[in-house]
Amino acid sequence: GCVLQPLLAARVEWDPAVPLQAVLDAFRTLEEEDPALAVRWDEGARQLTVRIMGKVQLEVLQETVCARFGIAVTFRPPEVLYRETVTAPAVGCGHFEPLRHYAEAWVRIDPMPRGSGVPFASECPLDDLPANWQHLIGTHVLEREHRGVLTGSPLADVRIVLLCGRGHDKHTEGGDFREATYRAIRQGLMRADSLLLEPRVLATAAVEPQQAGRLLADLQRMCAEVRPPEAHAGRSIVRALVPAGEFLDYPAEFAAYTHGRGSLSVAPGDWAPCHNTDEVVARYGYEPTRDLAHTPDSVFCSHGAGYPVKWDEAPAKMHCRPPKPT
């Protein structure tokens, strides 16, 4: 879509003497006026972040918060918002059976074209699992932003297909399939071939011909996908898809070497495989098995008590089996 999606997130910092609630209220007010701001408060990490399009927006935000709410805030250097997807279908299973609860789900995670989101489909026979429970599983798939296992970034462009599932007439409650489904998706991702996606911006630059060499070298250094330059009215026009993270500081650099005579405009680009995945994964240091809110492990029941089973040992203990792919 053409809607300008924020590509960056920046952490907000302020004087500890200012009450947290006052800061949250100020940013939530601004978010109501501009929903793209997407204010996130992470209770565990005690971190407030905002989503933005570029650095200039942070300067405006800083002035606005000070002028309207009388609060002085600063921002950490903005970070790129990544997404994660899979490159090939992967099957996952989840089982949730503490005492007096019961649900099991098997899903297949299929790669989809860019921009697909995370749709749900079912290939589970109604004889195996009644329609109302299948519908419930579909609701659970769509109700939350699932996390990838490389960096914990949002999962995107995959279809979650229900293969089979099992409930219990007496013990299955509403939340049980939620737990089984979330765990099945995560368990599948642990086994999948994941791919980190980064946002790219579409940059259009117009420079004097003698500066075109410098511009093209810069774009190459930023791992941009460059279209052939065009000449127009005595200037070189270059269009390129540039990784958003590489482009962050470039407008200032561009203005300096073109002495303010070049023009540079930016539009939404696309999502592409990340050009420096290993570096980003190392920087995030995300450990998927320690993200307890998004666990890939299952819970089984023995002698009247629930016990955890690690994700890689769970398939052997499952109560139903998906049909073999034909």
C-alpha positions as CSV (number, residue, x, y, z in Angstrom):
1,G,0.0,0.0,0.0
2,C,0.9,3.6,-0.3
3,V,0.2,4.5,3.3
4,L,3.4,5.8,4.8
5,Q,4.3,3.2,7.3
6,P,6.8,4.2,9.9
7,L,10.1,2.5,9.2
8,L,12.0,3.5,12.4
9,A,11.6,3.3,16.1
10,A,13.2,5.6,18.6
11,R,13.5,5.3,22.4
12,V,12.3,8.2,24.5
13,E,14.3,9.4,27.4
14,W,13.4,12.0,30.1
15,D,14.3,13.2,33.5
16,P,13.4,10.6,36.1
17,A,11.9,13.4,38.3
18,V,9.0,13.6,35.7
19,P,6.3,11.0,36.4
20,L,6.1,8.2,33.9
21,Q,2.3,8.7,33.6
22,A,2.7,12.3,32.5
23,V,5.1,11.3,29.8
24,L,2.8,8.4,28.6
25,D,-0.2,10.7,28.6
26,A,1.6,13.3,26.5
27,F,2.7,10.7,23.9
28,R,-0.7,9.0,23.9
29,T,-2.4,12.3,23.2
30,L,-0.1,12.9,20.2
31,E,-0.7,9.3,19.0
32,E,-4.5,10.0,19.0
33,E,-3.8,12.9,16.7
34,D,-1.4,10.9,14.5
35,P,-2.0,7.2,14.9
36,A,1.1,6.4,12.8
37,L,3.2,7.5,15.8
38,A,2.5,4.0,17.3
39,V,3.6,4.7,20.9
40,R,4.8,1.5,22.6
41,W,5.4,1.1,26.4
42,D,7.3,-2.1,27.2
43,E,6.6,-2.8,30.9
44,G,9.3,-5.5,31.2
45,A,12.1,-3.3,29.8
46,R,10.6,-0.1,31.1
47,Q,11.1,1.5,27.7
48,L,9.0,3.9,25.7
49,T,9.4,3.9,21.9
50,V,7.7,5.8,19.1
51,R,7.6,4.9,15.4
52,I,8.7,7.5,13.0
53,M,9.5,8.1,9.3
54,G,12.8,10.0,9.7
55,K,15.1,12.0,12.0
56,V,13.5,15.4,11.3
57,Q,10.3,14.1,12.8
58,L,12.1,13.6,16.1
59,E,13.1,17.2,16.3
60,V,9.5,18.3,15.7
61,L,8.3,15.8,18.4
62,Q,10.8,17.1,20.9
63,E,9.6,20.7,20.4
64,T,6.0,19.7,20.5
65,V,6.2,17.7,23.7
66,C,8.1,20.6,25.3
67,A,5.8,23.4,24.0
68,R,2.5,21.6,24.7
69,F,3.2,19.5,27.8
70,G,6.2,21.2,29.3
71,I,8.2,18.0,29.3
72,A,11.8,17.9,28.1
73,V,12.5,14.6,26.3
74,T,15.4,13.3,24.2
75,F,15.6,10.4,21.8
76,R,18.1,7.6,21.4
77,P,19.3,7.2,17.8
78,P,16.5,5.6,15.8
79,E,16.5,1.9,14.8
80,V,15.0,0.3,11.8
81,L,11.9,-1.8,12.2
82,Y,12.4,-5.2,10.7
83,R,10.0,-8.0,9.8
84,E,10.6,-11.7,9.6
85,T,9.2,-14.4,7.2
86,V,9.9,-17.9,6.1
87,T,11.4,-19.1,2.8
88,A,9.8,-22.6,2.7
89,P,6.8,-24.2,4.3
90,A,7.3,-25.4,7.9
91,V,5.1,-27.5,10.2
92,G,4.6,-26.7,13.9
93,C,2.6,-28.2,16.8
94,G,1.5,-26.9,20.1
95,H,-0.1,-28.7,23.1
96,F,-1.6,-27.1,26.1
97,E,-2.8,-29.4,28.9
98,P,-2.4,-28.2,32.5
99,L,-4.8,-29.8,34.8
100,R,-8.4,-29.5,33.6
101,H,-7.4,-27.8,30.3
102,Y,-6.8,-29.3,26.9
103,A,-6.0,-28.2,23.4
104,E,-3.7,-29.3,20.6
105,A,-3.0,-27.7,17.2
106,W,-0.8,-28.4,14.2
107,V,-0.2,-25.7,11.7
108,R,1.8,-25.2,8.5
109,I,3.5,-21.9,7.9
110,D,3.6,-21.1,4.2
111,P,5.7,-18.3,2.6
112,M,3.5,-15.7,0.8
113,P,4.2,-12.7,-1.5
114,R,5.4,-9.4,0.1
115,G,2.5,-7.4,1.5
116,S,0.3,-10.5,2.3
117,G,0.3,-10.0,6.1
118,V,-0.5,-13.2,8.1
119,P,-3.7,-14.7,6.7
120,F,-5.3,-17.9,8.1
121,A,-6.6,-21.0,6.3
122,S,-7.7,-24.5,7.3
123,E,-7.1,-27.9,5.8
124,C,-8.3,-29.7,8.9
125,P,-11.3,-32.0,8.2
126,L,-14.4,-31.0,10.2
127,D,-14.7,-34.6,11.4
128,D,-11.4,-34.2,13.2
129,L,-12.1,-30.8,14.8
130,P,-15.6,-29.1,14.9
131,A,-16.0,-25.8,12.9
132,N,-16.4,-23.7,16.1
133,W,-13.0,-24.7,17.3
134,Q,-11.4,-24.2,13.9
135,H,-12.9,-20.7,13.8
136,L,-11.6,-20.0,17.2
137,I,-8.1,-21.0,16.1
138,G,-8.4,-18.7,13.1
139,T,-9.3,-15.9,15.5
140,H,-6.3,-16.5,17.6
141,V,-4.0,-16.5,14.6
142,L,-5.2,-13.1,13.6
143,E,-5.5,-11.4,17.0
144,R,-1.9,-10.9,17.8
145,E,1.3,-9.8,16.1
146,H,3.4,-13.0,16.0
147,R,7.2,-12.7,16.5
148,G,9.9,-14.2,14.4
149,V,12.7,-16.2,16.0
150,L,15.7,-14.3,14.5
151,T,15.2,-10.9,16.2
152,G,11.7,-11.1,17.7
153,S,10.5,-8.8,14.9
154,P,6.9,-9.1,13.7
155,L,6.1,-12.1,11.5
156,A,4.9,-11.1,8.0
157,D,3.9,-12.5,4.6
158,V,3.1,-16.1,5.8
159,R,-0.1,-18.0,5.7
160,I,-0.9,-20.0,8.8
161,V,-2.7,-23.2,7.8
162,L,-4.5,-25.4,10.4
163,L,-3.6,-29.0,9.6
164,C,-5.3,-30.8,12.6
165,G,-6.2,-30.2,16.1
166,R,-7.9,-31.8,19.1
167,G,-10.1,-30.5,21.9
168,H,-11.7,-32.2,24.9
169,D,-15.5,-32.1,25.4
170,K,-15.1,-31.4,29.1
171,H,-11.8,-29.7,29.6
172,T,-11.2,-27.4,26.7
173,E,-11.9,-23.7,27.5
174,G,-11.7,-20.6,25.3
175,G,-8.1,-19.7,26.1
176,D,-6.7,-23.3,25.6
177,F,-6.7,-23.1,21.8
178,R,-5.1,-19.7,22.0
179,E,-2.2,-21.2,24.0
180,A,-1.9,-24.3,21.7
181,T,-2.0,-22.2,18.5
182,Y,0.6,-19.6,19.6
183,R,2.9,-22.4,20.7
184,A,2.3,-24.3,17.4
185,I,3.3,-21.2,15.3
186,R,6.4,-20.6,17.4
187,Q,7.4,-24.3,17.3
188,G,7.1,-24.2,13.5
189,L,9.2,-21.1,13.3
190,M,11.9,-22.7,15.4
191,R,12.2,-25.4,12.7
192,A,11.7,-23.1,9.7
193,D,14.2,-21.4,7.5
194,S,13.6,-17.8,8.5
195,L,14.3,-14.7,6.5
196,L,14.9,-11.2,7.9
197,L,13.2,-8.4,5.9
198,E,14.3,-4.8,6.0
199,P,12.3,-1.8,4.8
200,R,13.8,0.1,1.8
201,V,13.0,3.7,0.8
202,L,12.6,4.9,-2.8
203,A,15.0,7.8,-3.1
204,T,15.1,10.1,-6.1
205,A,18.1,12.3,-6.4
206,A,18.9,15.1,-8.9
207,V,22.5,16.3,-9.1
208,E,24.8,18.2,-11.5
209,P,26.5,15.7,-13.8
210,Q,29.9,16.0,-12.2
211,Q,28.4,14.8,-8.9
212,A,26.7,11.7,-10.3
213,G,29.8,9.6,-9.8
214,R,29.9,10.4,-6.1
215,L,26.1,9.8,-5.8
216,L,26.3,6.4,-7.5
217,A,29.3,5.3,-5.3
218,D,27.4,6.3,-2.2
219,L,24.3,4.3,-3.3
220,Q,26.4,1.3,-4.0
221,R,28.1,1.6,-0.5
222,M,24.6,1.7,1.0
223,C,23.7,-1.6,-0.8
224,A,21.0,0.2,-2.8
225,E,19.3,-1.2,-5.9
226,V,20.0,1.5,-8.4
227,R,18.1,2.2,-11.6
228,P,20.0,3.6,-14.6
229,P,20.6,7.4,-14.3
230,E,18.6,9.6,-16.6
231,A,19.5,13.1,-17.9
232,H,17.0,15.8,-17.5
233,A,17.4,19.6,-18.0
234,G,21.2,19.4,-17.5
235,R,21.0,17.3,-14.4
236,S,21.5,13.6,-13.6
237,I,18.4,12.0,-12.1
238,V,19.0,8.8,-10.1
239,R,16.3,6.5,-8.5
240,A,17.2,3.8,-6.1
241,L,15.7,1.5,-3.5
242,V,17.9,2.1,-0.4
243,P,17.8,0.1,2.9
244,A,16.2,2.5,5.4
245,G,18.9,1.9,8.0
246,E,21.7,3.0,5.6
247,F,19.8,6.0,4.4
248,L,19.2,7.6,7.9
249,D,22.1,10.0,7.9
250,Y,22.4,10.4,4.2
251,P,20.2,13.5,3.5
252,A,22.6,15.7,5.5
253,E,25.7,14.2,3.7
254,F,24.0,14.7,0.4
255,A,23.1,18.4,1.1
256,A,26.8,19.0,2.1
257,Y,28.5,17.7,-1.0
258,T,25.9,19.1,-3.4
259,H,26.2,22.4,-1.6
260,G,22.4,22.5,-1.3
261,R,21.9,22.5,-5.0
262,G,21.0,18.9,-5.3
263,S,17.5,17.7,-4.6
264,L,16.6,14.5,-2.8
265,S,13.1,13.1,-2.2
266,V,12.0,10.0,-0.4
267,A,8.9,7.8,-0.9
268,P,7.9,4.5,0.6
269,G,9.8,1.6,-1.1
270,D,9.4,-2.0,-0.3
271,W,10.5,-4.9,2.0
272,A,13.5,-6.9,0.8
273,P,15.8,-9.5,2.3
274,C,18.0,-7.8,4.8
275,H,21.5,-6.9,3.4
276,N,23.3,-7.4,6.7
277,T,21.3,-10.1,8.5
278,D,24.1,-11.6,10.5
279,E,25.1,-8.1,11.9
280,V,21.4,-7.3,12.8
281,V,20.8,-10.7,14.4
282,A,24.0,-10.3,16.5
283,R,23.0,-6.8,17.6
284,Y,19.5,-7.9,18.7
285,G,20.9,-10.9,20.6
286,Y,17.4,-12.3,20.7
287,E,17.0,-15.8,22.2
288,P,13.6,-17.2,21.1
289,T,13.4,-19.8,23.8
290,R,13.8,-17.2,26.5
291,D,10.9,-15.0,25.2
292,L,8.4,-16.5,27.6
293,A,5.5,-14.5,26.3
294,H,6.1,-16.2,22.9
295,T,7.2,-19.7,23.9
296,P,7.6,-22.6,21.4
297,D,7.3,-25.2,24.2
298,S,4.3,-27.3,25.0
299,V,2.5,-28.3,28.3
300,F,1.4,-31.9,28.8
301,C,-0.3,-33.6,31.7
302,S,0.9,-36.6,33.7
303,H,-0.5,-37.9,37.0
304,G,-2.8,-34.9,37.4
305,A,-0.2,-32.2,36.9
306,G,0.9,-30.2,33.9
307,Y,4.6,-30.3,32.9
308,P,6.6,-28.4,30.2
309,V,8.0,-30.1,27.2
310,K,10.7,-28.5,25.1
311,W,9.8,-27.5,21.6
312,D,12.1,-30.0,19.9
313,E,10.8,-32.9,22.0
314,A,7.1,-32.0,21.8
315,P,6.2,-33.5,18.4
316,A,6.8,-37.1,19.6
317,K,4.3,-36.6,22.4
318,M,1.4,-35.1,20.4
319,H,-2.0,-36.8,20.4
320,C,-2.9,-36.3,16.8
321,R,-0.9,-36.4,13.6
322,P,-1.4,-34.2,10.5
323,P,-2.1,-36.1,7.3
324,K,1.1,-36.9,5.3
325,P,1.5,-34.4,2.4
326,T,0.6,-36.2,-0.8
